[in-house]
Every structure is written in structure tokens, then in C-alpha cells.
Amino acid sequence: MSLSPLHRLVTAFLTSEELKPSISGLHDEDELLMFEKSIALLLESVTQQFSDLMEIPLAVPETLPSRAAALYRRAEALAVHLPMQPDCRKLQTALGLSSTHESEYRMIARHWIVLDAIKQMVESGGIETSNLIDDWLMSSALAGIYPEKGAIGIPGENLPDLLCCMLDYKPELIPDDQEEHLHALLKTLFALDKKHLGRLLAFDERHQKFWFREHRFSVLMAWLTLQELLKEPDQAVEKEKSETLIAAWAEATEKIDMQAFLTGYEIGELMNTKREAPNKILPES
């Protein structure tokens, strides 16, 4: 109950009609600037509310709103370039790019960017957060803003689990190879956040093994892949420079999906299908 003012601030922003991107996306500089100003106002409101509730001072890093807006610009650029890429239909579907006006993709990308900005702001204040959604008890509040059927084939009650997995701890030292990279991210989630991973993938425990759903797994790997693509500099998502990069990550997701199929969609077996490269540090499972 005490955190409900924070929940209302965040969910009101995420569901605001005036802040939803137009059909053409954020290609208009005025629209992008509006997003930057709006998220700056949200972060200021969150810092004030957080400081009042927790009696801990918190400030908005000066460049954080512009970084969030730049991230959204890259997400919009990828929404243009990904459908042009051959042989990545499954990735496009898992990201929601097949929905009308790419609305599901834009919604989830926007929600993750906003929550990630809040997380960065909290961490910049020296406050450790293992997972912002859990630390602020926001799962139910977030689930309440999604329709019951959810989006991208994920029920509304499990979309916060997807966001938790996207906001979770990422290992700093991981293989450069895209396929090994994704496998390392998945192994970290399995080791450190089995709760949200299990709910998202609908773990079915039988005979001391955990089976999971094919489509849900494809969605998770697609969004982890998108996060990696968004880390690339702006020029990397320009049309003439994006094809090779996107193709490499799309191929990696296809290989991970094939590994999952070959293991019968059993998570323990999948975790053992590959070994990390030498001298790379990962949390123990």
C-alpha cells in the first residue's frame, strides 16, 4: 500500500494516450523531443515520491532522459529495418512486429525503456536493486495495465515477468559469439531469477525436470536479442549498416530455438548443451 503512489505514477505514464507513438513511429523530431521531456518529468516526479516515501534523496542524472529518448529512436529504427531482413520472420513475430502498426512491439519496447531509465536513476543514487519490479512490488500493478490476453502471445499476467527478465542482472564478461552470448544470458537468468523465468516460460515440473513453452521461449530470446541490438551505436542501425548485424543476431536466435527443440524444451538439458568460453565469468547455476 505504501508504494502505491509510485505504482500510479509509473502505470499512468505507461498508459498515457498522448505519449503513445503515432502510426509512423518516432521519426518526427518533435515527437521524439516530447518523449524526452515527458520522461524527464516522470523521473522528477518519481524521485520526489520515492524520497518522500523512503526518506532517501534521489536525483535524476542530467543525461538520462536524452539517453532514454536515443534508445527509443534506435528501437524505432530497428522496427523499420527488421522487417526488411530476410529469414527472420520468427524473430519479427516474437517481437510483435507483425501486430497492427507494430503496436505490440512499440508498447513493450517503450515500457522496458521507461522502467530501465527508472532503474538506472535508482542505481545512480547508490541504491542497489536486484530487480526494480520486485524491489518496488510492481508486478501486480503492471499486470493490471495489460489486457488479459496480453501481447505477443504472452498473457497479461506474465508480461511483467518478461520485463523482469529484461531488467535483470546481465553478466559483464560473456562470449563475443552471438549464440554463446544469448546462451550466457539465459544461463544467468536460470541461475539468478528462476522465479520470473519459470513463470514466463510456464515451467512444467515432471520427474525432476522443467519443461517450457516453445513460443514463450522464442519471445524471451527475441527480446534479449533486441536488447543487444539496441546496445549498438546509432550508425549500426542505419539501413546500409544494419543488415549484417541483424542477420548475425537473427541466426543466433534461430540456433538457440533449434537447441531448445532438440532438448525437447527442457530447461536443464538446454543449460547443458553448450559450455562457456574459457576465461569467461558467469554466476554458478
C-alpha positions in Angstrom: 0.0 0.0 0.0 2.8 2.4 0.8 4.3 2.0 -2.6 1.0 2.6 -4.5 1.8 6.3 -5.2 4.9 5.2 -7.1 2.9 2.5 -8.9 0.3 5.0 -10.0 2.9 7.4 -11.3 4.6 4.7 -13.4 1.5 3.0 -14.7 -0.2 6.3 -15.6 2.8 7.2 -17.7 3.0 3.8 -19.4 -0.7 4.0 -20.4 -0.9 7.7 -21.3 -2.7 8.1 -24.7 -0.8 11.3 -25.6 2.6 9.6 -25.2 1.8 6.7 -27.5 3.8 7.0 -30.7 2.0 7.8 -33.9 1.5 5.2 -36.6 4.6 6.4 -38.4 6.6 6.0 -35.2 9.1 8.3 -33.6 10.6 9.6 -36.9 9.4 13.1 -36.2 11.9 15.1 -34.1 9.2 17.0 -32.3 7.6 13.7 -31.2 10.9 12.4 -30.0 11.6 15.6 -28.1 8.1 15.3 -26.5 9.0 11.8 -25.3 12.3 13.1 -23.8 10.6 15.9 -22.0 7.8 13.6 -20.7 10.2 11.0 -19.4 12.2 13.8 -17.7 9.1 14.9 -15.9 8.2 11.4 -14.9 11.7 10.8 -13.5 11.5 14.0 -11.5 8.1 13.0 -10.1 9.4 9.6 -9.2 12.4 11.0 -7.4 10.2 13.2 -5.3 7.7 10.5 -4.5 10.5 8.0 -3.7 12.3 10.5 -1.5 9.1 11.2 0.4 8.2 7.5 0.9 11.7 6.2 1.7 13.3 9.3 3.1 16.3 8.7 0.8 17.4 11.5 -1.5 17.3 10.7 -5.2 18.1 12.8 -8.2 17.7 12.4 -12.0 21.1 12.1 -13.8 21.3 15.0 -16.3 21.7 12.9 -19.4 19.3 10.1 -18.5 16.2 11.4 -20.4 18.2 12.1 -23.6 19.7 8.6 -23.3 16.3 7.1 -23.0 15.0 9.0 -26.0 18.0 7.9 -28.0 17.3 4.3 -27.1 13.7 4.7 -28.3 15.0 6.2 -31.5 17.1 3.1 -32.1 14.2 0.8 -31.2 12.1 2.7 -33.9 14.9 2.3 -36.4 15.0 -1.4 -35.8 11.3 -1.6 -36.3 11.9 -0.3 -39.8 14.9 -2.4 -40.6 14.0 -5.8 -39.1 11.0 -6.5 -41.4 13.3 -5.8 -44.4 15.7 -8.6 -43.2 15.2 -11.9 -45.0 14.8 -15.2 -43.0 13.9 -13.6 -39.7 10.1 -14.0 -39.7 10.0 -15.8 -36.4 12.0 -13.1 -34.7 9.7 -10.4 -36.1 6.6 -12.3 -34.9 8.1 -12.8 -31.4 8.9 -9.1 -31.2 5.3 -8.1 -32.1 6.3 -6.5 -35.4 3.5 -8.5 -37.1 0.9 -6.7 -35.0 -1.1 -3.8 -36.5 1.2 -0.8 -36.8 3.8 -2.8 -34.8 1.8 -1.6 -31.8 2.8 -4.6 -29.5 6.5 -4.1 -30.3 6.3 -0.4 -29.6 4.4 -0.9 -26.4 6.8 -3.4 -24.8 9.9 -1.5 -26.1 8.6 1.7 -24.6 7.6 0.1 -21.3 11.1 -1.5 -21.0 12.9 1.8 -21.8 10.9 3.7 -19.2 11.4 1.1 -16.5 15.1 0.7 -17.4 15.5 4.5 -17.0 14.0 4.4 -13.6 16.3 1.6 -12.6 19.3 3.5 -13.8 18.2 6.5 -11.9 17.8 4.5 -8.7 21.2 2.8 -9.2 22.9 6.2 -9.8 21.8 7.2 -6.3 23.8 4.4 -4.8 20.7 2.2 -4.2 21.2 -1.4 -5.1 18.3 -3.0 -6.9 18.3 -6.7 -7.9 15.2 -6.2 -9.9 13.3 -2.9 -9.9 9.9 -4.5 -10.4 10.4 -6.9 -7.5 12.0 -4.3 -5.2 9.1 -1.9 -5.8 6.5 -4.7 -5.7 5.2 -3.6 -9.1 4.3 -6.9 -10.8 0.5 -6.7 -10.0 0.3 -3.0 -10.8 2.0 -3.6 -14.2 -0.1 -6.7 -14.9 -3.2 -4.6 -14.4 -2.4 -2.3 -17.3 -2.3 -5.1 -19.8 -5.3 -6.9 -21.3 -5.9 -10.4 -20.0 -4.8 -11.9 -23.4 -1.7 -9.8 -23.2 0.5 -9.2 -26.3 2.9 -11.1 -28.5 1.3 -14.4 -27.4 2.1 -13.8 -23.7 -0.8 -13.4 -21.2 -1.1 -10.1 -19.5 -0.2 -11.6 -16.1 3.2 -12.7 -17.5 4.3 -9.6 -19.3 5.8 -8.2 -16.1 7.8 -11.5 -15.9 9.2 -10.7 -19.4 10.1 -7.2 -18.3 11.7 -8.6 -15.1 13.9 -10.9 -17.3 14.8 -7.9 -19.5 15.7 -5.7 -16.4 17.6 -8.5 -14.6 21.3 -8.6 -13.9 23.4 -9.2 -17.0 26.9 -10.7 -16.7 29.7 -8.3 -17.7 32.0 -11.0 -19.1 30.3 -13.1 -21.7 31.3 -14.6 -25.1 31.6 -12.5 -28.2 29.9 -15.1 -30.3 26.2 -14.2 -30.6 24.9 -17.7 -29.9 27.1 -18.2 -26.9 26.2 -14.7 -25.8 22.4 -15.5 -25.7 23.1 -18.8 -24.0 25.1 -17.0 -21.3 22.2 -14.5 -20.7 19.8 -17.4 -20.4 22.0 -19.3 -18.0 22.3 -16.2 -15.9 18.5 -15.8 -15.7 18.2 -19.5 -14.8 20.7 -19.2 -12.1 19.6 -15.9 -10.5 15.9 -15.4 -11.4 14.3 -18.8 -11.8 11.0 -17.4 -10.4 10.3 -14.9 -13.2 11.9 -17.1 -15.9 9.7 -20.1 -14.8 6.5 -18.0 -14.8 7.3 -16.6 -18.2 8.2 -19.9 -19.8 5.4 -21.7 -17.9 7.7 -24.3 -16.3 6.1 -27.7 -16.0 8.0 -29.8 -13.4 7.8 -33.5 -14.0 10.3 -36.2 -12.9 12.6 -33.5 -11.5 12.8 -31.8 -14.9 11.4 -28.5 -16.1 9.7 -28.3 -19.5 8.8 -25.0 -21.0 6.6 -23.5 -23.8 8.1 -23.1 -27.3 6.5 -19.7 -28.2 7.2 -18.1 -24.8 10.9 -19.1 -25.1 11.1 -17.6 -28.6 9.6 -14.4 -27.3 12.1 -14.2 -24.5 15.1 -14.8 -26.7 13.8 -12.3 -29.3 13.6 -9.5 -26.7 17.0 -10.4 -25.2 18.3 -10.2 -28.8 16.7 -6.8 -29.3 18.4 -5.5 -26.2 21.7 -6.5 -27.6 20.9 -4.8 -30.9 19.9 -1.6 -29.1 23.4 -1.5 -27.4 24.9 -0.9 -30.8 25.8 2.7 -31.7 23.3 4.8 -33.8 25.1 4.2 -37.0 24.8 0.5 -36.6 21.0 0.6 -37.0 21.2 2.7 -40.2 19.9 0.7 -43.2 23.2 0.3 -45.0 25.0 -0.9 -41.9 22.3 -3.0 -40.2 21.8 -6.0 -42.4 24.9 -8.0 -41.4 24.4 -7.2 -37.7 20.7 -8.1 -37.7 21.4 -11.3 -39.7 24.0 -12.4 -37.2 21.7 -12.0 -34.2 18.7 -13.5 -36.1 20.8 -16.5 -36.9 21.8 -16.8 -33.3 18.2 -16.8 -32.1 17.4 -19.5 -34.6 20.2 -21.7 -33.4 19.0 -21.2 -29.7 15.5 -22.1 -30.8 16.8 -25.2 -32.5 18.8 -26.2 -29.4 15.6 -25.9 -27.4 13.7 -28.1 -29.9 16.4 -30.7 -29.8 16.3 -30.9 -26.0 12.6 -31.4 -26.0 12.1 -27.9 -24.4 13.6 -29.0 -21.1 15.5 -26.2 -19.4 18.1 -28.3 -17.6 19.1 -30.1 -20.7 19.3 -26.8 -22.6 21.5 -25.3 -20.0 24.0 -28.2 -20.5 24.0 -28.1 -24.3 26.9 -25.6 -24.5 29.9 -24.6 -22.4 31.1 -21.1 -21.8 34.3 -20.0 -23.5 37.5 -20.1 -21.4 38.2 -17.2 -19.0 34.6 -16.0 -19.0 32.9 -15.5 -15.7 29.3 -16.4 -15.1 27.3 -16.9 -12.0 27.2 -20.5 -10.8 23.9 -22.3 -11.5 
